[in-house]
């Protein structure tokens, strides 16, 4: 059934998704389907002013752990793991040294 209010919300989301994909795709514009997951991740983890939260946190009740936070232990993850400041600093230094060797 046609419901004008819901249709407007769907159109607004489609427009936003189109704009995200337009920024992510290559010049040929043939890889948009490969970039869909990235665009949706960006949308789901971006803070929204009207809701005062990210869509991800509204669904799951916690903020998403970004892929970079898995490589470099963040303060948020250190708190979740119960690490002391000294242990956290030691792990960050160790990770930094590993990254410097690779680079």
Phi and psi restraints in degrees (value plus and minus 20) as a CYANA .aco file:
   2 UNK   PHI    -102.5   -62.5
   2 UNK   PSI     106.2   146.2
   3 UNK   PHI    -153.1  -113.1
   3 UNK   PSI      88.0   128.0
   4 UNK   PHI     -77.8   -37.8
   4 UNK   PSI     -62.9   -22.9
   5 UNK   PHI     -84.1   -44.1
   5 UNK   PSI     -64.0   -24.0
   6 UNK   PHI     -87.9   -47.9
   6 UNK   PSI     -56.9   -16.9
   7 UNK   PHI     -83.0   -43.0
   7 UNK   PSI     -58.3   -18.3
   8 UNK   PHI     -84.8   -44.8
   8 UNK   PSI     -60.4   -20.4
   9 UNK   PHI     -85.1   -45.1
   9 UNK   PSI     -61.2   -21.2
  10 UNK   PHI     -84.4   -44.4
  10 UNK   PSI     -60.6   -20.6
  11 UNK   PHI     -86.0   -46.0
  11 UNK   PSI     -59.3   -19.3
  12 UNK   PHI     -84.4   -44.4
  12 UNK   PSI     -62.2   -22.2
  13 UNK   PHI     -85.1   -45.1
  13 UNK   PSI     -63.7   -23.7
  14 UNK   PHI     -81.0   -41.0
  14 UNK   PSI     -58.5   -18.5
  15 UNK   PHI     -84.7   -44.7
  15 UNK   PSI     -63.7   -23.7
  16 UNK   PHI     -83.6   -43.6
  16 UNK   PSI     -63.9   -23.9
  17 UNK   PHI     -83.6   -43.6
  17 UNK   PSI     -60.1   -20.1
  18 UNK   PHI     -79.4   -39.4
  18 UNK   PSI     -64.9   -24.9
  19 UNK   PHI     -85.8   -45.8
  19 UNK   PSI     -59.1   -19.1
  20 UNK   PHI     -83.6   -43.6
  20 UNK   PSI     -64.9   -24.9
  21 UNK   PHI     -85.5   -45.5
  21 UNK   PSI     -57.0   -17.0
  22 UNK   PHI     -80.6   -40.6
  22 UNK   PSI     -54.1   -14.1
  23 UNK   PHI     -97.3   -57.3
  23 UNK   PSI     -45.4    -5.4
  24 UNK   PHI    -115.5   -75.5
  24 UNK   PSI     -43.8    -3.8
  25 UNK   PHI    -100.4   -60.4
  25 UNK   PSI     141.1   181.1
  26 UNK   PHI     -97.7   -57.7
  26 UNK   PSI     159.1   199.1
  27 UNK   PHI     -82.4   -42.4
  27 UNK   PSI     -51.1   -11.1
  28 UNK   PHI     -94.4   -54.4
  28 UNK   PSI     -39.9     0.1
  29 UNK   PHI      40.7    80.7
  29 UNK   PSI       1.6    41.6
  30 UNK   PHI    -120.5   -80.5
  30 UNK   PSI     -24.3    15.7
  31 UNK   PHI    -126.8   -86.8
  31 UNK   PSI       0.6    40.6
  32 UNK   PHI     -79.7   -39.7
  32 UNK   PSI     -55.5   -15.5
  33 UNK   PHI     -88.7   -48.7
  33 UNK   PSI     -45.7    -5.7
  34 UNK   PHI     -98.5   -58.5
  34 UNK   PSI     -42.2    -2.2
  35 UNK   PHI    -116.3   -76.3
  35 UNK   PSI     -22.6    17.4
  36 UNK   PHI     -80.3   -40.3
  36 UNK   PSI     -63.7   -23.7
  37 UNK   PHI     -81.9   -41.9
  37 UNK   PSI     -61.7   -21.7
  38 UNK   PHI     -83.6   -43.6
  38 UNK   PSI     -63.2   -23.2
  39 UNK   PHI     -84.3   -44.3
  39 UNK   PSI     -62.3   -22.3
  40 UNK   PHI     -87.6   -47.6
  40 UNK   PSI     -57.7   -17.7
  41 UNK   PHI     -82.0   -42.0
  41 UNK   PSI     -63.6   -23.6
  42 UNK   PHI     -80.5   -40.5
  42 UNK   PSI     -63.0   -23.0
  43 UNK   PHI     -84.5   -44.5
  43 UNK   PSI     -65.7   -25.7
  44 UNK   PHI     -89.1   -49.1
  44 UNK   PSI     -44.6    -4.6
  45 UNK   PHI    -126.2   -86.2
  45 UNK   PSI     -11.2    28.8
  46 UNK   PHI    -115.3   -75.3
  46 UNK   PSI     111.9   151.9
  47 UNK   PHI     -83.4   -43.4
  47 UNK   PSI     113.6   153.6
  48 UNK   PHI    -131.6   -91.6
  48 UNK   PSI     104.3   144.3
  49 UNK   PHI     -82.8   -42.8
  49 UNK   PSI     -64.1   -24.1
  50 UNK   PHI     -79.8   -39.8
  50 UNK   PSI     -56.1   -16.1
  51 UNK   PHI    -116.3   -76.3
  51 UNK   PSI     -30.5     9.5
  52 UNK   PHI      39.1    79.1
  52 UNK   PSI      12.4    52.4
  53 UNK   PHI    -182.2  -142.2
  53 UNK   PSI     153.9   193.9
  54 UNK   PHI    -112.6   -72.6
  54 UNK   PSI     131.9   171.9
  55 UNK   PHI     -76.7   -36.7
  55 UNK   PSI     -55.8   -15.8
  56 UNK   PHI     -80.4   -40.4
  56 UNK   PSI     -66.8   -26.8
  57 UNK   PHI     -88.2   -48.2
  57 UNK   PSI     -49.9    -9.9
  58 UNK   PHI     -88.3   -48.3
  58 UNK   PSI     -54.2   -14.2
  59 UNK   PHI     -99.7   -59.7
  59 UNK   PSI     -66.9   -26.9
  60 UNK   PHI    -121.1   -81.1
  60 UNK   PSI     -31.3     8.7
  61 UNK   PHI      63.1   103.1
  61 UNK   PSI     -21.7    18.3
  62 UNK   PHI    -159.3  -119.3
  62 UNK   PSI     139.5   179.5
  63 UNK   PHI     -95.3   -55.3
  63 UNK   PSI     130.2   170.2
  64 UNK   PHI     -89.4   -49.4
  64 UNK   PSI     125.0   165.0
  65 UNK   PHI    -109.6   -69.6
  65 UNK   PSI      96.3   136.3
  66 UNK   PHI     -93.6   -53.6
  66 UNK   PSI     129.0   169.0
  67 UNK   PHI     -74.6   -34.6
  67 UNK   PSI     -55.7   -15.7
  68 UNK   PHI     -84.6   -44.6
  68 UNK   PSI     -53.3   -13.3
  69 UNK   PHI     -88.0   -48.0
  69 UNK   PSI     -42.1    -2.1
  70 UNK   PHI     -96.7   -56.7
  70 UNK   PSI     -50.8   -10.8
  71 UNK   PHI    -101.7   -61.7
  71 UNK   PSI     -60.9   -20.9
  72 UNK   PHI    -139.1   -99.1
  72 UNK   PSI      91.2   131.2
  73 UNK   PHI     -77.3   -37.3
  73 UNK   PSI      99.9   139.9
  74 UNK   PHI    -107.3   -67.3
  74 UNK   PSI     145.1   185.1
  75 UNK   PHI     -81.4   -41.4
  75 UNK   PSI     -58.9   -18.9
  76 UNK   PHI     -80.9   -40.9
  76 UNK   PSI     -64.4   -24.4
  77 UNK   PHI     -89.0   -49.0
  77 UNK   PSI     -54.9   -14.9
  78 UNK   PHI     -83.4   -43.4
  78 UNK   PSI     -61.0   -21.0
  79 UNK   PHI     -85.1   -45.1
  79 UNK   PSI     -62.9   -22.9
  80 UNK   PHI     -82.5   -42.5
  80 UNK   PSI     -56.7   -16.7
  81 UNK   PHI    -101.9   -61.9
  81 UNK   PSI     -29.1    10.9
  82 UNK   PHI      56.5    96.5
  82 UNK   PSI       7.2    47.2
  83 UNK   PHI     -97.7   -57.7
  83 UNK   PSI     125.6   165.6
  84 UNK   PHI     -96.7   -56.7
  84 UNK   PSI     146.7   186.7
  85 UNK   PHI     -79.2   -39.2
  85 UNK   PSI     -59.1   -19.1
  86 UNK   PHI     -86.7   -46.7
  86 UNK   PSI     -64.9   -24.9
  87 UNK   PHI     -83.9   -43.9
  87 UNK   PSI     -60.9   -20.9
  88 UNK   PHI     -83.1   -43.1
  88 UNK   PSI     -65.4   -25.4
  89 UNK   PHI     -82.2   -42.2
  89 UNK   PSI     -61.3   -21.3
  90 UNK   PHI     -82.5   -42.5
  90 UNK   PSI     -64.7   -24.7
  91 UNK   PHI     -86.0   -46.0
  91 UNK   PSI     -59.5   -19.5
  92 UNK   PHI     -83.7   -43.7
  92 UNK   PSI     -62.5   -22.5
  93 UNK   PHI     -84.0   -44.0
  93 UNK   PSI     -62.3   -22.3
  94 UNK   PHI     -82.2   -42.2
  94 UNK   PSI     -65.2   -25.2
  95 UNK   PHI     -84.4   -44.4
  95 UNK   PSI     -59.2   -19.2
  96 UNK   PHI     -83.0   -43.0
  96 UNK   PSI     -62.8   -22.8
  97 UNK   PHI     -84.5   -44.5
  97 UNK   PSI     -58.7   -18.7
  98 UNK   PHI     -83.1   -43.1
  98 UNK   PSI     -61.8   -21.8
  99 UNK   PHI     -84.9   -44.9
  99 UNK   PSI     -58.0   -18.0
 100 UNK   PHI     -87.0   -47.0
 100 UNK   PSI     -53.9   -13.9
 101 UNK   PHI     -87.4   -47.4
 101 UNK   PSI     -57.7   -17.7
 102 UNK   PHI     -90.2   -50.2
 102 UNK   PSI     -58.4   -18.4
